[in-house]
Amino acid sequence: MSERTSDDAAPDTVADTSGDVAGYKALLRRVCDNRPSGTRQLLARALGTNRSFISQLTNPASPTPIPAQHVPAIFDVCHFSPAERGAFLSAYDRAHPGRRGGGGTRRSPRIVPVALPDLGSSARNRAVDEMMSDIARHLARIAELLSD
């Protein structure tokens, strides 16, 4: 009655890859911790997300994988050394075999500084910053559609 089926093997596979996910996330966390203050916010802007998503990406206890299209931007913003980049990619490829390989021709985002007035409130400034990020994402999508 306690025969193992092929379904019983699946959790072992997930557990193995989750260790690799935790490994590359721990490396990303160490890299971010060794960079100047504000790196996580810059990364959030470059990825078109908010800081809470970056917290998920840098938390080894979180099983949420880092999407392959974000890897080049992470390297650009966080300035990985060649050794850090190699270790990260090794762990990433173990956790997600083949995910980076055929990902298309997606380019890394560019960071364009824009001078905006201080609105006198961190909440208002943050709202405008998020609005500007949303506008930039939408414009990029429209440009991609027009170029097809």
PASEBA-1860 file (N, C-alpha, C; in nm, 3 decimals):
! residues 148
1> MSERTSDD> 0.080/-0.119/0.000/0.000/0.000/0.000/0.085/0.127/0.000 ~ 0.211/0.114/0.035/0.297/0.232/0.038/0.394/0.234/-0.079 ~ 0.345/0.193/-0.197/0.430/0.196/-0.316/0.451/0.341/-0.360 ~ 0.573/0.367/-0.408/0.602/0.501/-0.461/0.557/0.509/-0.605 ~ 0.494/0.618/-0.639/0.455/0.641/-0.777/0.542/0.750/-0.833 ~ 0.527/0.775/-0.960/0.607/0.883/-1.020/0.570/1.018/-0.961 ~ 0.447/1.033/-0.910/0.407/1.159/-0.847/0.483/1.184/-0.718 ~ 0.523/1.074/-0.649/0.596/1.089/-0.524/0.734/1.151/-0.547
9> AAPDTVAD> 0.789/1.137/-0.666/0.923/1.188/-0.694/0.924/1.340/-0.717 ~ 0.811/1.396/-0.753/0.808/1.538/-0.786/0.853/1.629/-0.672 ~ 0.808/1.607/-0.545/0.852/1.697/-0.440/1.004/1.698/-0.421 ~ 1.071/1.583/-0.441/1.216/1.579/-0.428/1.280/1.670/-0.531 ~ 1.228/1.668/-0.654/1.282/1.753/-0.759/1.262/1.900/-0.725 ~ 1.145/1.934/-0.676/1.117/2.072/-0.640/1.210/2.116/-0.527 ~ 1.230/2.029/-0.428/1.316/2.064/-0.316/1.459/2.090/-0.363 ~ 1.507/2.007/-0.458/1.643/2.026/-0.508/1.657/2.162/-0.575
17> TSGDVAGY> 1.563/2.196/-0.664/1.575/2.323/-0.735/1.549/2.441/-0.643 ~ 1.467/2.424/-0.540/1.443/2.536/-0.450/1.571/2.571/-0.375 ~ 1.658/2.474/-0.350/1.788/2.503/-0.290/1.873/2.587/-0.383 ~ 1.866/2.560/-0.513/1.939/2.640/-0.610/1.880/2.780/-0.620 ~ 1.747/2.790/-0.614/1.682/2.922/-0.615/1.730/3.001/-0.493 ~ 1.729/2.938/-0.377/1.776/3.006/-0.255/1.922/3.046/-0.271 ~ 2.001/2.964/-0.339/2.143/2.995/-0.358/2.165/3.120/-0.441 ~ 2.097/3.131/-0.555/2.120/3.251/-0.637/2.055/3.375/-0.574
25> KALLRRVC> 1.946/3.353/-0.499/1.886/3.467/-0.429/1.976/3.517/-0.316 ~ 2.041/3.424/-0.246/2.133/3.463/-0.138/2.250/3.542/-0.197 ~ 2.298/3.500/-0.312/2.407/3.574/-0.378/2.360/3.713/-0.418 ~ 2.240/3.723/-0.475/2.187/3.854/-0.513/2.173/3.943/-0.389 ~ 2.127/3.887/-0.280/2.112/3.965/-0.157/2.248/4.018/-0.111 ~ 2.352/3.931/-0.112/2.486/3.974/-0.070/2.538/4.086/-0.160 ~ 2.518/4.071/-0.290/2.563/4.174/-0.384/2.491/4.306/-0.354 ~ 2.361/4.301/-0.338/2.284/4.424/-0.309/2.327/4.486/-0.176
33> DNRPSGTR> 2.354/4.402/-0.077/2.395/4.454/0.054/2.531/4.525/0.047 ~ 2.613/4.487/-0.051/2.746/4.547/-0.065/2.749/4.664/-0.163 ~ 2.633/4.705/-0.210/2.626/4.818/-0.304/2.573/4.941/-0.230 ~ 2.585/5.056/-0.291/2.539/5.179/-0.223/2.390/5.175/-0.190 ~ 2.356/5.256/-0.091/2.215/5.272/-0.055/2.137/5.317/-0.178 ~ 2.019/5.263/-0.195/1.936/5.301/-0.309/1.944/5.202/-0.425 ~ 2.032/5.102/-0.416/2.047/5.006/-0.525/1.917/4.929/-0.548 ~ 1.851/4.888/-0.440/1.726/4.813/-0.455/1.618/4.898/-0.523
41> QLLARALG> 1.616/5.027/-0.489/1.517/5.116/-0.553/1.550/5.132/-0.701 ~ 1.678/5.148/-0.735/1.718/5.156/-0.876/1.680/5.029/-0.950 ~ 1.700/4.915/-0.884/1.666/4.787/-0.945/1.515/4.778/-0.968 ~ 1.438/4.821/-0.871/1.291/4.820/-0.886/1.249/4.904/-1.006 ~ 1.309/5.021/-1.020/1.276/5.107/-1.134/1.318/5.043/-1.266 ~ 1.437/4.984/-1.269/1.486/4.923/-1.393/1.398/4.806/-1.436 ~ 1.344/4.733/-1.339/1.259/4.618/-1.370/1.113/4.658/-1.388 ~ 1.081/4.783/-1.358/0.943/4.828/-1.370/0.854/4.769/-1.263
49> TNRSFISQ> 0.911/4.749/-1.143/0.836/4.691/-1.032/0.848/4.782/-0.911 ~ 0.802/4.732/-0.798/0.817/4.809/-0.675/0.918/4.739/-0.584 ~ 0.956/4.807/-0.476/1.059/4.753/-0.387/1.018/4.623/-0.321 ~ 0.890/4.602/-0.298/0.848/4.477/-0.233/0.879/4.357/-0.322 ~ 0.871/4.374/-0.454/0.907/4.265/-0.546/1.057/4.239/-0.537 ~ 1.137/4.343/-0.525/1.282/4.326/-0.510/1.312/4.253/-0.380 ~ 1.237/4.284/-0.275/1.254/4.212/-0.148/1.227/4.064/-0.167 ~ 1.126/4.029/-0.246/1.098/3.888/-0.276/1.213/3.825/-0.354
57> LTNPASPT> 1.266/3.899/-0.451/1.372/3.845/-0.534/1.501/3.824/-0.457 ~ 1.524/3.903/-0.352/1.647/3.890/-0.275/1.629/3.809/-0.147 ~ 1.513/3.749/-0.128/1.485/3.670/-0.009/1.503/3.521/-0.040 ~ 1.609/3.458/0.010/1.631/3.316/-0.018/1.519/3.225/0.032 ~ 1.442/3.270/0.129/1.332/3.188/0.181/1.209/3.193/0.090 ~ 1.204/3.291/0.000/1.090/3.303/-0.091/1.111/3.212/-0.213 ~ 1.014/3.129/-0.245/1.030/3.038/-0.360/1.009/3.105/-0.496 ~ 0.971/3.233/-0.497/0.945/3.303/-0.623/1.074/3.312/-0.704
65> PIPAQHVP> 1.077/3.251/-0.823/1.200/3.258/-0.903/1.217/3.396/-0.966 ~ 1.339/3.427/-1.002/1.366/3.551/-1.073/1.340/3.526/-1.221 ~ 1.250/3.602/-1.284/1.224/3.583/-1.426/1.352/3.603/-1.509 ~ 1.373/3.519/-1.607/1.495/3.521/-1.689/1.516/3.657/-1.756 ~ 1.409/3.723/-1.797/1.426/3.851/-1.865/1.482/3.959/-1.773 ~ 1.476/3.938/-1.640/1.528/4.036/-1.546/1.677/4.021/-1.518 ~ 1.734/3.907/-1.552/1.874/3.880/-1.517/1.970/3.984/-1.575 ~ 1.962/4.020/-1.704/2.056/4.121/-1.756/2.045/4.256/-1.685
73> AIFDVCHF> 1.924/4.299/-1.653/1.906/4.426/-1.583/1.963/4.419/-1.442 ~ 1.947/4.305/-1.378/2.004/4.287/-1.243/2.155/4.303/-1.249 ~ 2.218/4.240/-1.349/2.364/4.253/-1.364/2.404/4.398/-1.390 ~ 2.328/4.468/-1.474/2.360/4.607/-1.507/2.349/4.698/-1.386 ~ 2.240/4.687/-1.314/2.215/4.779/-1.202/2.303/4.746/-1.082 ~ 2.321/4.617/-1.053/2.394/4.577/-0.932/2.545/4.566/-0.953 ~ 2.590/4.578/-1.076/2.734/4.574/-1.107/2.801/4.450/-1.049 ~ 2.754/4.333/-1.090/2.814/4.207/-1.048/2.957/4.199/-1.098
81> SPAERGAF> 3.046/4.146/-1.015/3.183/4.118/-1.061/3.174/3.994/-1.150 ~ 3.277/3.967/-1.230/3.274/3.845/-1.313/3.255/3.718/-1.230 ~ 3.318/3.710/-1.113/3.302/3.591/-1.028/3.159/3.579/-0.976 ~ 3.102/3.692/-0.933/2.964/3.691/-0.883/2.868/3.654/-0.995 ~ 2.892/3.708/-1.112/2.806/3.678/-1.228/2.811/3.528/-1.260 ~ 2.931/3.473/-1.262/2.946/3.329/-1.291/2.876/3.242/-1.189 ~ 2.894/3.274/-1.060/2.829/3.196/-0.954/2.678/3.207/-0.963 ~ 2.629/3.328/-0.989/2.484/3.349/-1.001/2.428/3.268/-1.118
89> LSAYDRAH> 2.491/3.280/-1.235/2.441/3.209/-1.353/2.447/3.058/-1.337 ~ 2.550/3.009/-1.269/2.560/2.865/-1.244/2.441/2.816/-1.161 ~ 2.414/2.888/-1.051/2.302/2.850/-0.964/2.169/2.868/-1.037 ~ 2.157/2.976/-1.113/2.032/3.003/-1.186/2.005/2.892/-1.288 ~ 2.108/2.853/-1.362/2.091/2.749/-1.464/2.062/2.612/-1.401 ~ 2.117/2.586/-1.282/2.084/2.460/-1.213/1.937/2.461/-1.170 ~ 1.891/2.576/-1.122/1.753/2.587/-1.075/1.654/2.587/-1.190 ~ 1.693/2.645/-1.303/1.600/2.662/-1.416/1.670/2.622/-1.547
97> PGRRGGGG> 1.694/2.494/-1.568/1.766/2.452/-1.688/1.696/2.500/-1.816 ~ 1.773/2.564/-1.903/1.721/2.607/-2.032/1.638/2.733/-2.032 ~ 1.610/2.789/-1.917/1.521/2.906/-1.912/1.585/3.029/-1.975 ~ 1.717/3.047/-1.956/1.783/3.166/-2.011/1.813/3.151/-2.159 ~ 1.827/3.028/-2.207/1.875/3.003/-2.342/1.794/3.062/-2.454 ~ 1.669/3.028/-2.465/1.588/3.071/-2.578/1.492/3.181/-2.542 ~ 1.532/3.272/-2.458/1.442/3.373/-2.408/1.407/3.483/-2.505 ~ 1.448/3.476/-2.630/1.413/3.582/-2.724/1.520/3.689/-2.727
105> TRRSPRIV> 1.483/3.802/-2.784/1.579/3.909/-2.801/1.550/4.027/-2.710 ~ 1.494/4.003/-2.598/1.460/4.110/-2.505/1.587/4.182/-2.457 ~ 1.585/4.312/-2.460/1.700/4.392/-2.420/1.687/4.437/-2.276 ~ 1.800/4.470/-2.218/1.801/4.526/-2.083/1.740/4.665/-2.086 ~ 1.670/4.701/-1.981/1.614/4.836/-1.979/1.724/4.941/-1.963 ~ 1.699/5.059/-2.015/1.788/5.172/-1.997/1.735/5.256/-1.882 ~ 1.824/5.315/-1.809/1.783/5.405/-1.702/1.809/5.547/-1.752 ~ 1.701/5.626/-1.758/1.710/5.763/-1.807/1.674/5.856/-1.692
113> PVALPDLG> 1.772/5.934/-1.645/1.740/6.025/-1.535/1.647/6.136/-1.582 ~ 1.547/6.164/-1.502/1.451/6.270/-1.532/1.442/6.359/-1.409 ~ 1.460/6.488/-1.428/1.451/6.583/-1.317/1.304/6.621/-1.296 ~ 1.255/6.597/-1.178/1.118/6.633/-1.142/1.122/6.723/-1.020 ~ 1.024/6.810/-1.005/1.023/6.896/-0.886/0.990/6.815/-0.762 ~ 1.042/6.858/-0.649/1.008/6.798/-0.520/0.869/6.848/-0.483 ~ 0.778/6.758/-0.459/0.640/6.796/-0.430/0.615/6.818/-0.281 ~ 0.722/6.811/-0.201/0.708/6.844/-0.060/0.658/6.731/0.028
121> SSARNRAV> 0.638/6.615/-0.030/0.587/6.501/0.047/0.644/6.373/-0.015 ~ 0.697/6.285/0.070/0.753/6.161/0.016/0.645/6.076/-0.051 ~ 0.523/6.081/0.001/0.414/6.004/-0.060/0.381/6.058/-0.200 ~ 0.374/6.190/-0.214/0.346/6.249/-0.345/0.461/6.224/-0.442 ~ 0.585/6.240/-0.393/0.701/6.214/-0.479/0.703/6.069/-0.527 ~ 0.675/5.976/-0.437/0.673/5.834/-0.472/0.563/5.806/-0.575 ~ 0.447/5.867/-0.557/0.337/5.847/-0.652/0.375/5.895/-0.792 ~ 0.440/6.011/-0.799/0.483/6.063/-0.929/0.592/5.974/-0.989
129> DEMMSDIA> 0.686/5.926/-0.905/0.792/5.836/-0.954/0.731/5.709/-1.013 ~ 0.633/5.651/-0.944/0.568/5.530/-0.994/0.491/5.558/-1.122 ~ 0.425/5.674/-1.128/0.352/5.712/-1.248/0.447/5.725/-1.366 ~ 0.563/5.786/-1.345/0.662/5.801/-1.452/0.713/5.664/-1.499 ~ 0.735/5.572/-1.406/0.778/5.436/-1.442/0.670/5.366/-1.525 ~ 0.545/5.382/-1.484/0.434/5.322/-1.560/0.427/5.379/-1.701 ~ 0.440/5.510/-1.713/0.436/5.574/-1.845/0.549/5.520/-1.933 ~ 0.670/5.510/-1.876/0.785/5.460/-1.953/0.761/5.317/-2.000
137> RHLARIAE> 0.706/5.231/-1.912/0.676/5.091/-1.950/0.575/5.087/-2.064 ~ 0.470/5.167/-2.054/0.367/5.168/-2.158/0.422/5.220/-2.290 ~ 0.503/5.324/-2.285/0.565/5.376/-2.408/0.655/5.271/-2.474 ~ 0.730/5.199/-2.393/0.818/5.094/-2.447/0.735/4.984/-2.514 ~ 0.624/4.946/-2.451/0.538/4.843/-2.513/0.481/4.892/-2.646 ~ 0.438/5.017/-2.650/0.383/5.073/-2.773/0.492/5.075/-2.881 ~ 0.613/5.116/-2.844/0.724/5.120/-2.941/0.755/4.980/-2.994 ~ 0.750/4.878/-2.907/0.773/4.740/-2.951/0.666/4.696/-3.050
145> LLSD> 0.542/4.732/-3.021/0.432/4.694/-3.111/0.445/4.763/-3.246 ~ 0.485/4.889/-3.245/0.499/4.963/-3.370/0.616/4.913/-3.454 ~ 0.718/4.858/-3.388/0.835/4.811/-3.462/0.815/4.672/-3.522 ~ 0.709/4.604/-3.485/0.684/4.469/-3.540/0.624/4.472/-3.677
END
